[in-house]
Amino acid sequence: MITQTSTIDELIKKQNPFAGHLVVKPQQIWGKSFPDVPSINAHASNAVFETVEKIRKGQRTTAGITIVAERGLGKSHIISRIRHRLQAEDGSLFIYMSRYDNLNQIKYEFLQTVASSLRAFGSQNVMQWQEIAAALINQAKQWNYTPQHYISQYPNWLNKYSNNFVEQLTKLVLPILPEISNPYIVQAILWTLSPAHVNYANCWLSGLEITQEEAKAMGLPHLKKEDRETESLRNVRQILDITSHYRVPIICFDELDNADVAENGLTTAQVIGSLVKDLYNNLKRGVFLLAMYPETWNDQIRFLPQAEAAIDRLVSEQPDREPIELKYLNSDDIIALVQRWLEDFYQRNHQNPPHPLYPFHENKLREFGKGKPTIRVVLNWCAENFDNNPSPLPPPLPPPPKPTQVETYYQQELADVNGAIDELLGNEVAISDAIWLSFYSLIGETVEEVTIESVEEVEPSAANNGFMDFKIIGKIIGKRNKLRVGVDIVQQDGANVGAALKRLIDYETFNLTRGCLIRSNIINPGATVAKEKLRILLDKKKGGKWVALQSEDIKTLVAISWVYWGTENYGITDEKEIIEFRNQVLDFIREKKIAINNPLIREIISPPSYDYWVNDEFPIAIPQPIANAE
């Protein structure tokens, strides 16, 4: 039955499925992605799938594939397609890197990327780390249990046999991995099956510092910060060797076209190209996948030191030793793309349109295809013409969004946040940016009897060393002195907790009147230094707070911060247009009371209470909705 067009037209006025989707973001690589048309540039994704299959059958061991395409042609769409296809299959591991914060420590950053990717859920609905750990035990013991079985049994085994159980299990596993020289990597992987130790094992495998007490409890050596770059490449090689026994690793490097340069003069693409060359020579089996602009390949990769050796590895699957080029869309591609997006839109809203392309006309879309546009141009044109009177020709460049589009973008980002909230709770940068923006939008407003005056960087920066995130400056109604709150979001465990708390209690150095720790996890009972500093922070004389970070409180804040910072995603590049758009976002935050009514924001600024010390346990302030605050 076809729905009345009047009903669909009302829906179209309220929702635009194409708006705000110019760029594929990392969370869409891992989580819910855009509607995909597998036939578009299938030659590129099929090359990866066919190579993985050859490796599974033992016909190849290691392969390199490079995809080149102009901006907006769909490189990240292809990567998302590959990730979601492989996730549905058993037998592969997906590792994705798109941020390169410090090119001078790329080996350490790559180790963190590998560890972070292996935290993501695989085909068995557990962490990929845990899939590998279960496979190691099954092979060593000739068992056939699922990861879930081991996860449920670990607490009982540890209670029965103590922590030595994992050390003994490691000794049983090591003979099946004779090439592994660092047994502690195997031991840490096996610890990921313990619900009480999985986070610490992940930190250790990432090269992050954990306390000596935590390391000792798991029988792992205490890692030193000064050794991490030296050890990172050696460790990541062994991790990939272990995983490749059971899964084919697909290691993807995206967003290689930035202008950053390392101390040795190499660009991001050149640094990664050199890293892949080194890894290729040592990886037992796997696929390296790189995506970049054609000019990045021609102007940077071709001029690498030992360029011939690097190129041989980066395009090893191409007989002509050239990257795979993505194609511009033709008329049939555009019809398929638009129809797929509309199909997804109407299904979600339980509507049956008069025809699959409604409200567009096929002849106009086919005319559009004659210009060979990119996916980004097509989606932008659809966003601008999503009504019953589409323009006859697309605009040459994406125009800046209208003020009314902020809410559309916000709803789309909120959907992405909901799909990736578990990963986001560990993303301290995203959370810090979101809370900073919320208080920035409240300048001049009064919250919990405090008038917010400014949000400032922490000075002196050298003493802070990046630990404390920012300071909130305000005026308490009826009092002469200012309130200066130092805020730090600390989700990681280990030495970072103690280092952060050391700054939060140093009121004199950082000119604070209150320190505020924001964290969802408990403090490890063995972290004696961190616990002592926390006790000082929460003492009535110090007047500090520990505010619980809850997923429901942070979702809206992260979503609107992604809109605020994501101007490039919406095609906004002109400086004046960026300022105008961000002012619109701030107006939207105030209009919808996203910040002022947020329980977390109100709890951060509200005065601490000292009525909740119970049996010497640390009091955690739990944000409450306004109606339930009492």
QUISUL-V354396 format. One record per residue. RES is the residue in one small letter. PSI is psi in radians with two decimals (NA if undefined). Layout:
BEGIN
RES_PSI / RES_PSI
END
This chain:
BEGIN
m_2.30 / i_2.26 / t_2.55 / q_2.36 / t_-0.47 / s_-0.67 / t_-0.76 / i_-0.69 / d_-0.62 / e_-0.70 / l_-0.74 / i_-0.61 / k_-0.52 / k_-0.56 / q_2.48 / n_1.80 / p_-0.27 / f_-0.30 / a_2.38 / g_0.29 / h_0.87 / l_-0.39 / v_2.36 / v_2.12 / k_2.77 / p_-0.66 / q_-0.38 / q_-0.34 / i_-0.73 / w_-0.70 / g_-2.48 / k_2.24 / s_-3.03 / f_2.75 / p_2.31 / d_2.50 / v_1.75 / p_-0.40 / s_-0.39 / i_2.11 / n_0.69 / a_-0.46 / h_-0.54 / a_-0.89 / s_-0.64 / n_-0.58 / a_-0.68 / v_-0.82 / f_-0.72 / e_-0.66 / t_-0.74 / v_-0.74 / e_-0.69 / k_-0.69 / i_-0.70 / r_-0.66 / k_-0.02 / g_0.19 / q_-0.37 / r_2.82 / t_-0.95 / t_2.50 / a_2.62 / g_2.31 / i_2.25 / t_2.28 / i_2.27 / v_2.51 / a_2.66 / e_2.85 / r_2.26 / g_0.01 / l_-0.23 / g_0.47 / k_-0.84 / s_-0.48 / h_-0.73 / i_-0.76 / i_-0.73 / s_-0.74 / r_-0.78 / i_-0.80 / r_-0.84 / h_-0.57 / r_-0.78 / l_-0.56 / q_-0.56 / a_-0.18 / e_2.67 / d_2.23 / g_0.10 / s_2.79 / l_2.38 / f_2.22 / i_2.21 / y_2.25 / m_2.20 / s_-0.03 / r_2.37 / y_1.40 / d_-0.54 / n_1.69 / l_-0.36 / n_-0.21 / q_0.80 / i_-0.52 / k_-0.71 / y_-0.74 / e_-0.66 / f_-0.70 / l_-0.77 / q_-0.66 / t_-0.79 / v_-0.83 / a_-0.73 / s_-0.73 / s_-0.66 / l_-0.21 / r_-0.44 / a_2.65 / f_2.44 / g_-2.70 / s_-0.31 / q_0.24 / n_0.55 / v_2.99 / m_2.54 / q_-0.54 / w_-0.81 / q_-0.55 / e_-0.78 / i_-0.74 / a_-0.76 / a_-0.69 / a_-0.68 / l_-0.81 / i_-0.77 / n_-0.73 / q_-0.73 / a_-0.67 / k_-0.03 / q_0.73 / w_3.12 / n_0.78 / y_2.72 / t_2.79 / p_-0.66 / q_-0.63 / h_-0.81 / y_-0.71 / i_-0.69 / s_-0.50 / q_-0.40 / y_-0.81 / p_-0.71 / n_-0.76 / w_-0.71 / l_-0.66 / n_-0.63 / k_-0.73 / y_-0.04 / s_-3.10 / n_-0.28 / n_-0.30 / f_-0.78 / v_-0.62 / e_-0.74 / q_-0.66 / l_-0.66 / t_-0.72 / k_-0.54 / l_-0.55 / v_-0.63 / l_-0.64 / p_-0.40 / i_-0.06 / l_1.10 / p_-0.38 / e_-0.14 / i_2.05 / s_-0.28 / n_1.66 / p_-0.35 / y_-0.47 / i_-0.78 / v_-0.76 / q_-0.74 / a_-0.67 / i_-0.74 / l_-0.52 / w_-0.34 / t_-0.27 / l_-0.17 / s_2.02 / p_-0.54 / a_-0.28 / h_-0.07 / v_-0.69 / n_-0.70 / y_-0.68 / a_-0.71 / n_-0.77 / c_-0.81 / w_-0.78 / l_-0.46 / s_-0.13 / g_0.12 / l_2.64 / e_2.36 / i_2.86 / t_2.77 / q_-0.60 / e_-0.76 / e_-0.76 / a_-0.74 / k_-0.69 / a_-0.55 / m_0.06 / g_0.51 / l_2.55 / p_2.58 / h_2.05 / l_2.44 / k_2.43 / k_-0.67 / e_-0.29 / d_-0.09 / r_-0.65 / e_-0.66 / t_-0.74 / e_-0.35 / s_-0.83 / l_-0.71 / r_-0.76 / n_-0.72 / v_-0.58 / r_-0.75 / q_-0.65 / i_-0.79 / l_-0.61 / d_-0.74 / i_-0.85 / t_-0.58 / s_-0.19 / h_-0.52 / y_-0.40 / r_2.66 / v_1.97 / p_2.28 / i_1.93 / i_1.95 / c_2.33 / f_2.05 / d_2.96 / e_0.90 / l_0.10 / d_0.28 / n_3.01 / a_0.18 / d_2.61 / v_2.36 / a_2.99 / e_-0.47 / n_0.09 / g_0.00 / l_2.51 / t_3.04 / t_-0.84 / a_-0.67 / q_-0.68 / v_-0.79 / i_-0.68 / g_-0.75 / s_-0.69 / l_-0.78 / v_-0.68 / k_-0.76 / d_-0.75 / l_-0.66 / y_-0.68 / n_-0.34 / n_-0.22 / l_2.29 / k_-0.70 / r_2.60 / g_3.02 / v_2.27 / f_2.23 / l_2.13 / l_2.54 / a_2.29 / m_3.01 / y_2.69 / p_-0.68 / e_-0.51 / t_-0.73 / w_-0.83 / n_-0.65 / d_-0.29 / q_-0.96 / i_-0.72 / r_-0.23 / f_0.34 / l_2.66 / p_2.37 / q_0.85 / a_-0.69 / e_-0.76 / a_-0.70 / a_-0.79 / i_-0.70 / d_-0.58 / r_-0.59 / l_-0.40 / v_0.73 / s_-0.38 / e_-0.10 / q_2.11 / p_-0.49 / d_0.11 / r_0.70 / e_2.62 / p_2.85 / i_2.20 / e_2.34 / l_2.64 / k_2.64 / y_2.77 / l_2.49 / n_-3.07 / s_-0.75 / d_-0.68 / d_-0.74 / i_-0.74 / i_-0.83 / a_-0.73 / l_-0.90 / v_-0.72 / q_-0.70 / r_-0.74 / w_-0.73 / l_-0.64 / e_-0.80 / d_-0.72 / f_-0.85 / y_-0.60 / q_-0.73 / r_-0.52 / n_0.18 / h_0.84 / q_2.62 / n_1.83 / p_2.83 / p_-0.60 / h_2.78 / p_-0.36 / l_0.05 / y_2.32 / p_0.23 / f_2.86 / h_2.33 / e_-0.69 / n_-0.63 / k_-0.70 / l_-0.67 / r_-0.63 / e_-0.69 / f_-0.71 / g_-0.36 / k_-0.39 / g_0.02 / k_1.04 / p_2.99 / t_2.90 / i_-0.71 / r_-0.73 / v_-0.71 / v_-0.83 / l_-0.64 / n_-0.72 / w_-0.74 / c_-0.68 / a_-0.69 / e_-0.32 / n_0.49 / f_1.25 / d_-2.96 / n_-0.04 / n_1.14 / p_2.60 / s_2.59 / p_-0.51 / l_2.57 / p_2.64 / p_2.64 / p_-0.55 / l_2.61 / p_2.16 / p_2.80 / p_2.64 / p_2.64 / k_2.75 / p_-0.59 / t_-0.20 / q_-0.24 / v_-0.77 / e_-0.66 / t_-0.83 / y_-0.72 / y_-0.78 / q_-0.65 / q_-0.76 / e_-0.63 / l_-0.66 / a_-0.71 / d_-0.69 / v_-0.80 / n_-0.60 / g_-0.28 / a_0.45 / i_-0.59 / d_-0.75 / e_-0.64 / l_-0.53 / l_-0.38 / g_-0.01 / n_1.57 / e_-0.58 / v_-0.82 / a_-0.71 / i_-0.75 / s_-0.78 / d_-0.70 / a_-0.77 / i_-0.70 / w_-0.84 / l_-0.68 / s_-0.82 / f_-0.58 / y_-0.67 / s_-0.29 / l_0.07 / i_2.20 / g_-0.25 / e_2.77 / t_2.14 / v_2.21 / e_0.76 / e_0.41 / v_2.17 / t_2.05 / i_2.17 / e_-0.64 / s_2.86 / v_2.11 / e_2.75 / e_2.78 / v_2.12 / e_2.53 / p_2.37 / s_-0.59 / a_-0.74 / a_-0.58 / n_-0.68 / n_0.57 / g_0.11 / f_-0.97 / m_2.39 / d_-0.86 / f_3.02 / k_2.48 / i_2.18 / i_2.26 / g_3.01 / k_2.05 / i_2.24 / i_2.25 / g_0.02 / k_2.66 / r_-0.71 / n_2.67 / k_2.71 / l_2.23 / r_1.80 / v_2.10 / g_2.22 / v_2.33 / d_2.19 / i_2.06 / v_1.77 / q_-0.42 / q_2.79 / d_-3.12 / g_-2.68 / a_-0.42 / n_-0.58 / v_-0.87 / g_-0.70 / a_-0.69 / a_-0.78 / l_-0.58 / k_-0.69 / r_-0.69 / l_-0.43 / i_-0.04 / d_1.27 / y_-0.61 / e_-0.84 / t_-0.74 / f_0.15 / n_1.02 / l_2.72 / t_-0.19 / r_2.44 / g_2.47 / c_1.98 / l_2.27 / i_2.10 / r_2.50 / s_-0.42 / n_2.66 / i_2.86 / i_2.28 / n_2.23 / p_-0.47 / g_-0.13 / a_1.33 / t_-0.67 / v_-0.81 / a_-0.70 / k_-0.67 / e_-0.73 / k_-0.62 / l_-0.67 / r_-0.68 / i_-0.78 / l_-0.73 / l_0.00 / d_2.57 / k_-0.56 / k_-0.61 / k_-0.65 / g_0.46 / g_3.13 / k_2.63 / w_1.96 / v_2.25 / a_2.34 / l_2.02 / q_2.47 / s_-0.67 / e_-0.52 / d_-0.52 / i_-0.30 / k_-0.94 / t_-0.60 / l_-0.74 / v_-0.73 / a_-0.82 / i_-0.47 / s_-0.59 / w_-0.63 / v_-0.80 / y_-0.80 / w_-0.16 / g_0.63 / t_-0.63 / e_-0.59 / n_-0.48 / y_0.22 / g_0.36 / i_1.97 / t_-0.39 / d_2.36 / e_-0.73 / k_-0.68 / e_-0.61 / i_-0.80 / i_-0.77 / e_-0.77 / f_-0.76 / r_-0.56 / n_-0.64 / q_-0.67 / v_-0.74 / l_-0.71 / d_-0.68 / f_-0.71 / i_-0.75 / r_-0.74 / e_-0.76 / k_-0.01 / k_0.65 / i_-0.70 / a_-0.83 / i_-0.46 / n_0.14 / n_2.22 / p_-0.67 / l_-0.78 / i_-0.76 / r_-0.65 / e_-0.62 / i_-0.72 / i_-0.30 / s_2.71 / p_2.61 / p_2.70 / s_2.56 / y_0.41 / d_0.04 / y_0.22 / w_2.05 / v_2.10 / n_0.69 / d_0.29 / e_2.56 / f_2.25 / p_2.26 / i_2.16 / a_2.06 / i_1.99 / p_2.39 / q_2.48 / p_2.68 / i_-0.73 / a_-0.43 / n_0.21 / a_-0.65 / e_NA
END
